[in-house]
């Protein structure tokens, strides 16, 4: 028989086995606490990012609204400037139209004057300039300027209501809904 080799057997005690389990429990507790702290930190960061996102979104929406309002105001300002310029130019041509109308009253059969009057009326219509209706209308201080008040004549059976325009001395004009010049009129009493 051959000699047996010495086999060393480790001795293990129960206490040694319990100790690693306690260490594992402590490590597990520490790990869980660290993970819990990490989760809390991540949640805080997430909330901070959500808040920052909301603030950025709010700033974006406010900026977009401000930009739209600026565009709208700019558009209105441009329309107003164009409108005011057109009214200014039109008011410069009103004396020309008055002269043409006076020439028509003086020589109603003159074809040249009729032609000029027609061209001016067409041009005014294309520009959006219209005459203010006066004769037979009730006096409207926004559209008419009463320069004379007369007694209504009872020569005919027709009776003219008070404040009715009986004669137009100078034609009034409007550009859209803006009065360029009021009509000078004679009104019944």
Order of alpha helices (4+ residues) and beta strands (2+ residues): alpha-alpha-beta-beta-beta-beta-beta-beta
